[in-house]
Amino acid sequence: MTKKIVGKFPSALSPESRVLLHSARLALDESSRQNLDELLRTELNWDELICRANGQGVTPLLYWHLSKSPAWWRGIPKSACDRLAALYHHNVRRNEMLLSELHELLAMMQEADIPIMLMKELHLLQTIYPEPGLRPLGDLDLLVQREDFERARFLLQEAGYKPELRHNPFKDRYGFGYHLINREKGVWIDLQWNLCQREWAGENESRGKFRPPIQKIWERALPDHLAGRRVWKKSWEDLLLHLCVHAEGHGFGELIQFCDIAAVIQRCGRVLDWKYLIETARAANLDASLYCTLRLVNEMWSVAIPEEVFKQLQPAYRPFEIYQATFGPLVMLYTFLDEAANDPAVSPAASQEWERVTRDTVEQNRRAYEVMDAAMTYLAHAGLAPIALMSREPERTLPHVQLRPLGETAIIVAANACSGVVDKKLEAQFNAIGAETIRFQLRLEPDLLKRFLSRFETPTLSTRQRLKKIFFAARPQSETISIYPLSPEEIFLVLCRRFNRSAAWLDFSAIVEFLRNARNQPNWPVFWDKAQEHGLANAAATSLLCVHELTRLPILAAALAPLEIIPNRLPLSQYAVAVVETLSPPELQDAVQAALRFLALPSWQERRKYFARLTQVSNPESGTISRLVAGVKLFFQWRHAKKLSPAAVYWLEMPRVAEENLSSSPVTAKKIHPEVESYDPAIY
C-alpha cells in the first residue's frame, strides 16, 4: 500500500492512527473531514483500528462521525460497522446504568446534607457532549469537602461500595481519596476531597506544593440539578485546569482526554478567565502541566488559545522527568504499605519499618526535587535551555534502604551558550546547594554524545534485579546527576531518539518546544551527518515527519530536504501495534504480593517470623503457603521471564491493581515489549 504523501513526504503514522487523530474531536473541521475522506478510501485494518480506538476511549466518537456520513458508512466493511455500532450502543447502556446509579447516590448524599461536585467526564457529559453515549465513563468521580469525606465514605460503604482493600491506613493518612467498588453492580466510585498531589504530603503537612486551592474551587463552583438532585460543578477555569493536570497524570496518553480539553476551550474559550487560570496554576506549581497540555491541544486540535497565555505560562524548564524521578515511586510505596496492612502475618515492627523507609523516601525525594528545581532554574535563567532526562526509573518501589530512592537523571545544556557559565565553579556551587542529597558532575570528556546515548541503553530495573540489590548491594550513597553540554544538533538528536523509543506525546511536545525556540535551531547538514554517524537517521526522519504532519510549526527546508532521499534507503517504520494481554489471575497476583513482602523484610530473621505467622493465620486449605512459595520461586528462577506468560511478567513489575475490570471488557494491560525503533503515539 502506498504511503500517504504529506506535502511531498510520506507520513510516519499508520493510516489507522491518522483516522483516530482526525476522529478524536466533537466537531470535524474541513481539514479533518478531507483527511478522513481520503483515508477511508484506503485499505484499513479495521480490527486494529477498533482495538486502538477502544484503548484511547474514542470508539463512540469514531462511530458517531462515520455513521453520520452515508458515503463513509457504506464504504466500511459490514463486520466493522456492526462492531462499531454494538460498541457504541453498549456504551450508551452502560452510561445510562452509571447515571441511574449516580442519581440514587446523589439522593442519599442530599438527604445527609453532603454537597457533591461532579468531576471530569461526569461534568462533561452534562455540559459538553451532545449525546450521553459519546463520552465513555470509567468510574463515577465525585468530590466532597474534606470535613464530609468520612461521612460520605461511610454512606457509600453502607450502600455496598467497598474499598478494594479492607484497610487503607496509609491512603487515609497521606492520600486525598480512593476508589470504592460495588462488585455486584459493576460500578467504581472515585471519592476525593482534593484534585491532585505529587508528594503524598499528608493532610496536615504544609509541604504539599502541588495542590490546587480546593476551598476556592468550592467557592467558585456553580450549583446545578441532575435528575432533581442538587449537584455542584466546577467553574470552566477550574474544570480546564483539572483536565490538563489529569492528562499529565495519565502520561498524556489518551486521545479522549485531549478531546475533552479541546471541547471545553471551543465551548467557552471566549469567556474563560485566563488570568485566574494562570495564577491558580502558578500558585499550585501546575503551570508546566497546563502549558504542555494546552500547547498540544493548540497545535494538534487547532484550538484557538491566546498566545499571551503561553507567554505567561511557559515554564523555565520542563519538569516532568524530575517529577517522575522524585515522586514517581511514591504511589507504589504507599500501595505496598496498604497491602501489607491487610496481611495479618506482617508484624507491627515490620509495618513500622516500611512506613519509616517510605516517609524517609518522601522527605529525601522532596529535598532532591527542590535541589534539582533550583539547579534547573539557574541554568534556564543563564540561557542554557536545560533539559532533564531520566535514564532509569527509581529503584525504591519496595520500601527497603538498599534501593535508591531517586530515578537516575541527567541534565543536558546547550554547549553553544556555555562559555564561561558551565565550569567547575558551577559544579561546586550546585554541590553546595545539594549538600548530602545530590552531587552534580560536569561531563567535559570527548565524544560526549556517544557516552550520553549509552546511558539510555540501560533497561528498566526488573523486580528480580531490585531483590538482588536488597540482598547483595551496598547501601546507596548520595545521588549523582551528570551535566552534559551538547550542541543543538546533539540535543535534538537525543530528543528524536527518545520520542522514537517511547512514542509518548510528552516526548513529542519536547521536540516541538525545542524547535519553537529560535535559539535552538540546529545546523541541519551537521545534524543529519550526526544522525547517520550514530545510526539514528530513521529516528530523526520519523520525528521531523511527525512535527511536519501534526503541527503548524514552520520547519526550515534544510531540515526536511534529506527526507526526499532517506526513505528510499532507510524505510520509515510504520509504528508497531501494541499487543493487549489479559492480566494474570488473582492467585498469581496474591502470590507475587506476598513474596514481595516476604523478600522486602530487612533480615532473614524477620522473614522466618513472617513465614511462621503466615502458617498460623492461614487456613491449610487456602493454599496461601504454597502460593507464597511459588511466588518466591518466580523471582529466583533462572531466566524466569521466558517461562512465564507476558501477563505474569506484568504482575512482577507492578503493584496490585484491580483484580477485575467491572465494565464489560476484561482487564487489559500493555505487554512488556523489547525496545524497538518506533511505537505509535496513538496507542501509547
N, C-alpha and C positions, 0 to 999 in steps of 0.2 A: 504494500500500500504506500503510495506517495505521501511524503510528509507535507503538511500544510506549510505554505510559504507565508511568513510574516514579513512584509516588505519584500526583501529578496533573500531572506534567511529562513531555514527550516525551524519549526517550533521544537523546543526542548521538552515540551509537555506532551503527554499522550492525548489522543483525541478525547478519551473518557474524562481525563482531568479537566480539559477545557470545557467540556459540556457541564461539568459540575460547577466550575468557576462562573460560568455565564448564567447558570440557573439559580445560584445561591443569592437571590435577591427577590424582593417582593414585586418590583416593577421592572420589566425588561426595557432598557433603553434601546435606541436604534442600533447601536454597535453590538450589544449582546444579542439582539434579535437576528442581525445579519450573520454573526458568527455561529449562532445555533443553527440557522437555516443551512449554512454551508456544512457544518459538522454532521448534521443529521442526514446528509446525503452520502456520507462516507460509511464504510463498514465499521460498526462499533461492536465491541464485546459487551453485550448488554448484561450478562451475568456479573462481569467485573464492575461495570458502571453502577449497577444497583447495589452491589456489595459496598462499594465506596460511598455511595450516597447514604446508605444506612449508617455507616461509620461516622459520617460527617453531619448527620441529622438533617439532611436536606432532601430526603426522599419525597416528603409531601410537596415541597416546592417544585421539585423536578416533575412530578406527576401533574401538578396544577398547571405549570407553563406548557407542558407538552400536550395535555388533553384539551387545553383551550384553543389549540390551533388544529383544525381538522386536517390540514395538509401534513403537518408534522406527525400527528397521531396515526394517520393512515400508513405512513412510511415506516413505522416501528413494527418489529415482529410481534405477532399476536401474543406469544408467550410472555414477552416483556411487558406489553400493555396490560395483560391480565395480572401479572405480578405487581406492577406499579399500582394498579387500581386496588388490588387486595391490600397492599401495604398501607395505602392512603386511608382506606375505609377502616382498616384495623386501628390505625392511629386515631381516627375520629372517635371510634367507640371507646378506646382506652382513655382519651382525653375527657370524654363525657363521663366515664366512670370516675376518673380522678376529681373532676369538678363537682360531681354529685357528692363524693366523699368530703370534699372541701366545704361544701355548703353545710353538711352536718357538723363538721368540726367548728366552723365559724359560729354556728348557733350555740354550740357548747361553750365556746370561749366568750361569746357575747353575754350569755347567762351568768358567767363567772366574772364579768366586767374586766376582761383581759383584752386590750386592744391588739389587733393583729395587722401587721403590714405585709402585703404581698410583695414578693421579690422576684426579680429576673423574669423567667418565662411566664409565670402567673400574671405579672403586671402586663407583660407584652401581649398576652392573649386577650386581655380585657381592653387594650388601648390601641395596639398597632396592627395585629394580624386580622385581616377581614373575615377569615373563616376559622373555626375552632380547631380544625384538623391540620392547619398549615404549620403549626409550631409544636414539635413533639415535647411532651412533658416527661422528664426523667423522674422527678420526685416533686413533692409539694414543699416549696421553700417559703418558710414563714419566719418573720422577725417579730420578736416581742421585746418589751423593755426589760432591763436587767432584773428589776425587782419583781417582775411577773414570771421570770423564766422557770423557777422551780414549780410554781403552781401550774403553769401551762404543761410542763413535762408530766406532772402527776396526773392531770386530767387526760392527757394523751395515753398514758400508760393504763389508766382505768378504761379507756376506750379500746384497748387491745394493741396499742403501739408500744413495742418493747425495744430497748436498745439492743444492738447486736450482741454486746457483752452484758452480762448481768450487772457487773460492777465497772464503773468508769471513773475511778477516783482521780486520775491524772487529767483527763479531759475536763472533769468537773473543776479541778483546781486551776488549771492553766489554759484551758481552751475557751471557746466562745460559743459552743453549741455542738450538737452532734445529731446523727441520724437515729430515728426511731422507725421501727418496721412493724407493719401488720402483715404477717405472713399469710393469713387466711385470705385477706383481701388483695394481697399483692401490691401494697402501697408503702412507699417510703416517705417519711417526712424529715426534712432538714430544718430543725428548730434552732434558731440562733438569736443571740442578743447583741451581736455586733456583726460587721460585714466581713472583716478580714483581719489577719495578723500574720506576721512572719516569725517573730522571735519567741512565741509562746511565753510571754512575759508574765502571765498571771493577772487576774482581775485587779489586784491591789498594788501591782508594781508600776512605778512611774516610768519605766523604760520602754513602754510599748510605743515605739516611734511610728509604727505603720498602721495606725488605726484611724479611720475617719471619725469626725466628730458626731458620734451617734445621737447625742442629745439634740444637736442642731438639726440633724436629719429628721428626727421625730417632730421637731417644732415646725419644719418646713413641709412636712407631709400633708397631703390633702385627703380629707375624708371622702369616702365613696360607699356605694352599696353594691353587693353582689348577692343576687337571689334574695333580696330583702334583708341581708345581714350587713352590718356596718364593717367596713374594712378601711385600711389606710394605704395610700400609695405614695411612693417617694415623689419628690419633685423631679422634673425631667433631668435637671442637672445631677441630682444625686443618683438617679437611675443610670444615667450615662456613665458616671464615674464607677459605679459598682460593676456595670457590664464590662468596662475596659479592664478593671482590676481582675475580675473573674476570668476574662480571656487570658490575661497574663498568667494567672494561677493554673490554667489548663495548658500552658505552654504555647499559646496562640495556635492551637492545633485543630480547632473545629470551625468549619466554614459557617455553620449556623450561628455561631457567636458573632462573627463579623457581620453577617446579615442582620442580626438583631441591632447592632450598633449603627449600621448604615441606615436602617429603617427608622430608628429614633431620630437621628440627625435630619433625615429627609422630612420627617413629620413635623419637627418643631425647631429645626436649626435656626430659623429666623428670630425666634423669641427666646432662645437659650441665653441665660445669663453667663456668658463665657468668663466674665471677671470672677464671679463667685466660684465657678468650676475650677478655674486655675488656682485661686487662693486656697480652696479646700484641698486640692490635690497636693499643693506645695506643703501645706501645714501637716499633712499626713504622710509626707515623703512618698507620694504615689504619682508624682508628676512624670517620672520616666515611663511608668506603665501607661499613663494616659497619652503621653506624647507618641509612644511607639504604636499603640493601637490605633489612634486617630490617623497617624501617617499611613498605616497600611490601608485603612478604610478609605482615606482620601485618594490614595494612588490607585488602588485596585478596584474600588467600587465607584470611583468618580464622584464621591460625595463632596459637596462644597463645604469647606471649612475655612474661615478667615485665616490668611497667612499670619496675621498678627498673633493668633492663638499659638501657632507653632513657634514663633519667635519667643514668646513669653514662657512657653512650656519646655523648650529644648533644654535637656539636662547637660551638665558639664561633661558627662561621660555616660556610657550605657552600663547600668549597674547589675544587669540580670545575672551574669555569670558569678558575680560576687555574692548575690543573694543565694544562688544555688550552692556555692562553696561553703557559705556560713550557716544559712538557715535551712538548707535542703534536707539534712538528715533528721531534723527535729521531729517531724510528724511520725517518722518511722520509730524513733526512740520512744515517743510517748505511746504509740500503738503497742510497742513491745511491753511497756510498763503496765498498760491496762490489761493486756493478755496475761501477764504474769500475775496480776492481782486477782484473776479469776481461776488461777491454778492453785488448789489447796495444798499442793506439795511444795510450793515455794515458801521458804521460811521468811518471817518478818525481817530478819537480818539481811537476807539476800535482796529482798524488795527495797529496803532502805539503801543498800549499797548501790543498786541500779539507779535509784532515784537521785542519789548524790552525784553519781557519774553524769547522769543526764543534766542535772541542774548546773554542774560544773561545765559541761559542754555548752549549754546555753550561754553562760557567762563568758567563757573563753571565746566563743564564736561571735558574741555581741561585741566584745572588745576588738576582736580581729576585724569585724566589719568596720568599726569606727576607724581603725588604723588604715585599712585599705581605702576607705572612703576619703580620708584625709590625704593620702598619697595620690589617689587618682584625681582629686580636685586640684591639688597643687600642680600636677603635671598638665592638667587641662588648662588651667589659668596661665601656665607657662607657654601655651601654644603648641604642645606636643601631641595633641589628639590621642590620648592614651586609650588602649583597648585592653580590657581584662578578659582572658580566656581561661576556662577551667579545663585542664588536661586530664584530670582524673577526679571522679566523684569522691565525696568524703568516705573514709573507711568506717567511721563510727556510726553505723546504722544499728549496731548492737552496743549496749551500754557497758563497754569494757575499756579500761585505761590503756590497754596495749594498742588500741586502734586510734589512728589520727583523727582528730575531730573535724579538721578543715579539708575541703577539697583542694587538690593541688592546682595552683593558679599561677599564671604567668601574665606579665604586662608587656605589651608591645607599644613602642612610641615611634614617632616619625623621626627618622635619623636625619632628614634634611633640615630639621629645626633644632637639632640637639647641641649644636656648637656652643660650648660654654655653659650649658644648662644641665645636661646629664653627665655627671662625672662622679668621682669617688666621694666628693664632698656631699653631693646629694644622697648618695648611698648611706653615708654616715648620718645625715640629717634624718632620713627615713627610719633608720635603725634606732635612733634616739626616740622617735615617736612610737615605734613598735615595742620598745623595751624588750621584755622577755616573750612577748606574744608572737611577734613576726620578725624575721630577719629578711632584709632586702639584699639582693645580689645583682649588681650591674654586670651584664654579659657583654664583653667587648672583643671576644676572640674572633678569628677569621671564620668565614663560611658559616655565618650565624643563622641564615635561613635554614640550611640543612640541619643544623643542630636543633633549631626550634621545631621543625617539622617532625623530627624523630620523637619528640616528646608526645606527639599525638598518635604515635603508633601503639602506645601502651593501652591495652584493652581495659575496660571497666573491671575493677576488682570483684571477683566472684565471692560468694559466701564461703566456699571452701578456703579460698585464699585468706579471707578475713579470719577464719578459725585458725589457720596455720600461724597467722600473726599473733593471735591470742596465746597460743601455746609456745611459740618459739622465738618471736621477735622481741627486741629490746623495747623498753618503754619509749615512745616518741618524745623528742625534744621540741624546741621551738620550730615553727614552720618557716620555710624559706620561700620567698617569692622572687623569681628572676625577672629582671627588666631587660628586654631585648630592643635595642634601637635598630629598626629596619627601615628600608627605603619604602616610599609609597607603593612601588611595584611589588615589593615583597609582602607588604601588609595586605594589599588587595589579593594577592595570590593565596595567602593564608585564609582570608575570608571566603574565597571561592572554594577552596578545598573543604573548608568546614561546612559550607552550605551543601556541597555535593555529598557529604557523608551523613548529614542529618536530615536534609530537606525540610528543616523547620522554618516556618515563616519568620521566626525571630532572627535566625541567621540570615535569611534573605533580606530582612529590613536593615541588618548591619551593612550589607553590601550596598544597598540603596543609599543609606546615610553617608557612607564613605564617598560615594560618587557625587552626592549632593554638595559636599564640602569642596569648594573650588581649590582650596589649598592642597587637597589630597590627590589631585589629578595625576595619575601615573604617566610616565613616558611610555606610550603604548608599544612602540617597537621593542624597547628594553623589556617591558612586561611580557610580551609574547616570547621573547628569547628565553627568559627565565622559566616561563611555563613549559616550554619544550625541554629545557635542561632538566627540570625536576619531574618530568612526566605528568604534568598537570594541565596540559593543553585542553583536554576534554573537560575537566572541571571548570577551567576558565571560560571555555566556549559556552558550556551549558549555563553558567551563571549569567554571563552577559546577555545570552539569548532570553533568559527569563526576565531580566531587567528591561530589555527592549520590548518584550511582548506584554508584560504585565503592568508596566508603569508608564507614566508620561515623561519620565526623566530624559532629557536630551543627552545623547551619548555621542562623543566625537567619532567622526568617520574612521579615524585611525584605530579606534578600539574595535570596531566591527569589521574592518576591511579583511583581516585574516580569516574571518569566518567563511568567506567565499571559498577558501581553499581547504581549511581544516576538515570540514565534514566529509570531503572526498577521500581524505587519507585516514581520518580518525573518526569513525561513525559516532555520532552523538547518541548517548543512551536514551532509549525510551524508558522512563523511570520504572523501577521494579514494582511489582504488586506485592503488598504485604499479605502474608497468609494468616488468616484468622484461625486460631486454635481454641478448642474447648479447654477450660481450666481443669486442673486435677480435682479428684473427688475430695470431699471434706475429710476423709480418713487420712489421706496423704498430707493434707493441709495441717491437720492437728498433729500428725507425727513430726512434721518439719518444725512446727512451732515449739512443741515440747523438746525436741532435740536442740533447738537454738537456746532455749532457756537452760537446758542441762549443760551445754557446752560453754555458755557465756558466764557461768558461775566462776568466781575468782580463784577457786582452788579445787583440787581433786577431793579434798575432804568435804567441801560443800556439795560436790557432785554426788558423792556417796550418800550424804544425808538426803539430798533431793530424791535419789533413787529409792532410798529406804522409805521415805514419806509417801512416795508415789505408790509403792506396793501396799501401804497401809490404807490409803484413801480410795484406791481403785477397786472396783468390782472385778474379780478374777475373770468374769465372763465378758467384760467390756473390751478386752484386748488392748487396754491402754499401754501396758508394759511392752507388749510385742510391737505396738506401733512406735513407741519411743525408741526401742532398739533398732527397728527398721529405719526410723528417721536418722539416727546417729550413723548407721551404716551408709546412708546415702552420701554423707559428707566425706567418708573415708574410702569409698570405692574408687579404685583407680580408673581414671577417665570415665567417671560416672555419668557425665553429660551424654555420652553416646549410648548409655544403657537405659536412659530414661526418655520418655516422650518429651517433646518441647513443652507440653503443659506442665509436666513435673518440674522441669528445669525452671520454668517461670516461677513456681512457688518457692524454689530455693533462693530466688533473688529478691522477693518482695515480702512485705509484711502481710499480715492477714487482711483480706478484703472480704467483701460479701460472699457468702457461701453459694448464693444463687441470685440470679437476676430476677426480680419479681415482676418484670414485664414479660411479654410473651416470648421474647427471644432468649436463647441461652446466654449464660455469661461467656464473654469472649475476652481475649487479651491478645496483644501483639506477640507473635512468635519472636524468639530471640534469634536475630539474623547475624551471620558473619558480616563483616564490613564489606560493602560493595561500593562501586563507584557512585551510584546515584540512588536516591529514593524520590518518591513523588511527593511534593508538598501537599497535594490534595488528599493524601491518605496518611499524613503524619499523625 
